[in-house]
Amino acid sequence: MQYRQLGRSGLKISALNFGSVTFGGSGSFAATGDVDIAQASRMIDICVEHGVNMFDTADAYSGGEAEEILGKAMKGRSRELLVTSKVRFPTGKGPNEQGLSRHHILNACDDSLRRLGRDHLDLYYLHEWDGQSPVEEMLEALQTLRDQGKIRYAGISNFSAWHVMKLLSAAERDRLIAPVSQQIYYSLEARDAEFELLPMAVDQGLGVQVWSPLACGLLTGKYRRGKATPEDSRRIAGWSEPEVRNIEKLYDTVEVLVQVAEEHDVSAARVALAWTMHKPGITSLVLGARKESQLLDNLSAATLRLTKDQVARLDEASAPDLIYPYWHQNRSAFERLSPADLVLHGPAKRHRDALEQKK
């Protein structure tokens, strides 16, 4: 297992993490899985054996049940194992039992610690943007939690780039705790994060943890053009994430994914994870699993190395359609690109350079 520094912090985390979204299976999360304490303990054992040192959860998962299961499964384990949770979504019916107000952040953190049976969180994420709470209030609440020893680091998840920059600017100006990482959706199914979120992370020194790097199962090779949706699919069970905007492009991408997998004699899922794990700016992938066999296969992605040609084929099949101003930059800015710019434009630049060499 490779360990990578989390942004500009001094913390090193495994390139593959384990997420508890499949724990519990209550309410709307029933579609993700129903892993119980015994299964969770076994999966954590497997992760530890493979070098995983970070475990992810959120108060929203199964109404807090996922935190309770993770807490019981982690009890008595080494303090070298890191735990992260999140706050933002409703935890009750009251008007202040959601969002990122100081009131909700402080209360939600205490509730998460109680469910987890811990005295601190190693990393605490703001789970979604809240346009009605001032960023200064969010940061001051996180600062309070750090001063109280209840959190070690802070992060953001599902924020747009301008939201993140607004938060970072306020943190620097007011000398408050600043996020060290963002947790985002990014995969071969949708590379939207390459427009702003990943370049911003590279430029600002933010860590990046990827949630659902297999697009909730869409990149496992089970979803193929002309074939029926698998019976155990989350889609069949009513899970709507991620939002697929171009199903034909997804099918085209999966065909290349399966071809590369056959070249290595491994699963399509393993290839999809390996591709994502080695893209610029990525710190770690958060794996979720309902079965031990899935988890073991996913963890094996840590040792899979794709060739430059295979990466290029996957890049080309999944390339996002450029919106303005990126299509203009793609035509006109290649002689003056920064490392952050190359997160988006790098694959196209490498393709152009290869064509020039063949002339």
N, C-alpha and C positions, 0 to 999 in steps of 0.2 A: 504494500500500500504506500502510495506517495502522500506526504504531508505538505500542505501549502500554507503560506502565511495569509491570514485573513485581513486583507486590505492593509492599512497602515498600522494595524495593531501588532502586538508581539505574539499573538495567539496563532498556533499552527493546528490546522484541522485536516482530517483525512479527505482525500479527493472524492471519496464516496461517503455519504452520510446516510443515516436511516431515519425515515419519517414514519410517524404513527397515525397517519390519516386513516389507515385501515383498521385501527384498533376500536373496538366497541361496536360500531355499526348501528348507531341509534339515529332516528330521524332521517334527515336528508342524506346523511353519510352512510346509510345502510347499503347504498349502491357501491361504496368503495371497499367494503369488506367487513368482517365481524370477528377479527382476531381477538381471542381472549387472553387472560393473564398467562396461562401455560404456554400458548403459542408465542406470545410476545417474548417471554423469557427465553424460549428456545431460539427465536430469531435474533435476539440481542446476543446470545451466546455465539451464534454463527457470525454475526457482525464483528464482535470482539476478536474472534479467532482470525478474522480476515483483516484486522487492523483498523476497523472503523472506530473513531473516537468521538463522534458527535451524533446526537440523537435529537430529532426535531419533533415538536408537537405544537398545539395551539389550543386555546380555550374554546374555540368554536367547534373543534372536531368532536362530533357525537355529544354535544352539550357538556363538554368537560370530562366525559368518560374516558376519552383517549389519554388525557393527562393522568387520570387515576390509574389506569392500567400501566402506563409507562412508569409512573412512580413506583408502583408495587414491583414491577419487573426489574427496576434499576436498584431497588433497595439492597444495601450492603455491598454494592459494586464499587470499584475504584473511583476515587475523586478525579482521576485523570480522564474519566469519561464525561464529556460535556453535554449539557442539556440546554436546548433553546425552546422558547415558547413565544406566543404572539398575542396581541391584544388589538381589538377594534370592533369585531362583530358582536351582535347582541348576546348578552348573557342573562337577560331577563326581559320583562315586559315594560319596565319603567323607561321614561324618556332619556334618563341619564345612564342607562345600562348598555350603552353602545357608544361608539365614536372614540375620539382621542382627546377628550377633555382631561384635565388634571384629575377630576373626580373619578372618572371611569378607569384611567390608567392605573392609579394607585390602588383602587379597590380590586381591579381585575388581577393585578400582579399578586396581591395577597391571596386571592382565591386560587390562582394557579399554583403558588407555592404550597398552599394547603393540600390541594389535590395531588401534587407531585411528591409531597412529603419531604421537601427540600427547604433549606434556608436561603438559597440564592439560585438565580438563573445565570448561566454563563453568557447567554446572548438573548436579548429580549427584543422582539420585532414589533414594530407598528405594522399591522397586518394589511392595512388598506388606507388610502388617502381619506382624510376627513376635511372637507373644505369649509366646515363651520367652526373648527377649532384653530386658533392662531398657532403658528408653528412655534412661537416662543413658549406657549403654554405646554405644548407637547414636550419640548426640550426640557423645560423646567421640571416637569413631572418625572422624566427619565433621569434628570440630574438628582432629584430627591431620592429616587430609588437606588441610584449608585451610591450616593452619600450614606444611605442607610444600609448598604451592603447587600441589597436584595438583587441587584443585577451587576454583572461585571462589564458587559458591553451592550451596545444598542445597535439596532439595524432597522431598515425599512423594507417593506414588501408591497409590490403592486402599485408603487408610486410612478408617476411619469417623471421624466428627467428634470423638467422645470420645477416640479414639486421637491425633488431631492436637492436641487441647487438652492432653492429657497431655504430649505432646512439647514444645509451646510453653511450657507451665508450667515444665517441667524446664529448658529452655533459658534462660528468663528467670531462674530461681532460681540456676542454676549458672553463668550468664554464658558459655554455650556457643553455638556457631553455631545459629541458628534457621532453619527452613525459610522460604523466601520464596515458595514456590509449591506447589500441588498439581496433579497430573495425574489427571483423573477421566474416567469415562464419563458422557456427557450428550448427549441428542439428543431429537428429536421422538418417537422410539420409546419412550424411557424417561426421564422427568423426575424420577426418584427423588432426584437430587442437590439438588433444590429444598427437600427437607424439612430437611436439616441441613448438607450440605457447602457449598453455595453461600451460604446465610446466614452460616455460620461464616466463610467466606472474606471476605465483605463486612465483617463485624464485626471481624475480626482483621487485615484488610489483607493477605491472602494473594493472590498471583496464582493464576489458574486456567487451565491448559492442558487442552483437551478431547481425549481420544483417541477415535477412531472416531465422529466426529460424524455420519457417514452410517450408523451402526449396521451396520458391515461390509457395506454395500451394500443393506440393507433399505429405505433411503430414496432410492434412485436412481430409483424409478418402475418398476423391472422386476418388482417383487413386487406383484402385483395380485390381488384376489379373483377366483377362477375361472380364473386363468391358471397355466400350468405354471411351475415354478421354472426360471430361466435355466440353460442347460447349463454356463456358466462360473462358476456361483455357488460361493462358499466353502462354502455349506451342502451342496451336492452333494459337495464334496471332503472333507467331514467336520469343518469348522470350526464350533464350537458357540457362539461368542460373537456378539452378546449373547444372553442368555437371554430369549426372548420369552414373556411370561406371558399375554398376551391377543392372540391373532392377529387376532381380529375388530376390535379397537380399532386395531391396526396398519394393517389394510386401510382402515378409515375415515379414519385420519390420512393415509395415502398418497393417497386420493382427493382430499382437500382440497389436499394438496401438489401434485398434478398439475394441479388446477384453477388454483392460483395461478401455477404455472410456465407454463401456457398463456396466462395473462393478460400475462405478461412476455415470452412467446416464448423461454423459456430452459428448461434441464433442471430436473427435479425436484430433482436433487442440488444444483444451485446455490441453489435456494430454501431447501432444508434447511440448508445451510451458512450462508446469510445470516441466517436466523432464529436459529440458535445463536450466531453471532458477535456479535450485537447484544443478547443477553440480559444482564441485570444480573450483574455479577461476573466475566464472561468476559474473559480476557486474550487468549487465542489458541486456534486450532484446529490440531490436528496432522493433516495430510493424508497419506494413504497412497495409492499408485497403482501399478498394474501396467502401465499404458499411458500414453503421452504424451498421448493425447487426453483421458483421464480427468483427468490432472493439469492440463492447460490449462483444461478446463471448470471444475474445482474452484477454480482460482486466480481465475477470473473472478467468483467470489462476492464478492470484495473490493469490487467496485464496484456490486453489486446492492443497491438500496434497496427495501424492502417498505413498503407503506402501512400505516397503523394498522389499517385494516379487515382487511387480509390477515394481519397478525400476530395480530389478535384471533381470526380464523377458525382459524388454525393452533393458537393457544393452546387454544381451546375443544375442538377435535378431539382434541388430545393430552393434555388436562388429567389429572393423576394423581388417582386416588381417594384422598381424604384419610384418613389414619389418625389415631388419637388421639395427641396433643392438638390436632392441626391442624384437624380438623373443628370442634372446640369453639372454637378461636381464630377460625376463619373466620366463625363465627356471632356471636361476642361481643367480639372485640378490635379491630374496625376503627377505632375512634376513637383508638387509642393504638399505632400500628404504627411500627416503626423502618424505616430503609432495608433492613436485613438481613431483617426480617420480610416486606417487600414483594417479596422475591425469589420467595417462594412465593405470598403472598396478593395481590400486585399485580394479576395478571390478573383475579382474581375481584373485586377492589375496583373496577378500571376498568369491569368489566361492570356492577356494581351502580350505579356513578356514572352510567353512560350510561343505564341504565333510569330512574334518578331524574330525569335531565334531560329525558327524553321525557314524563314525567308532566305 
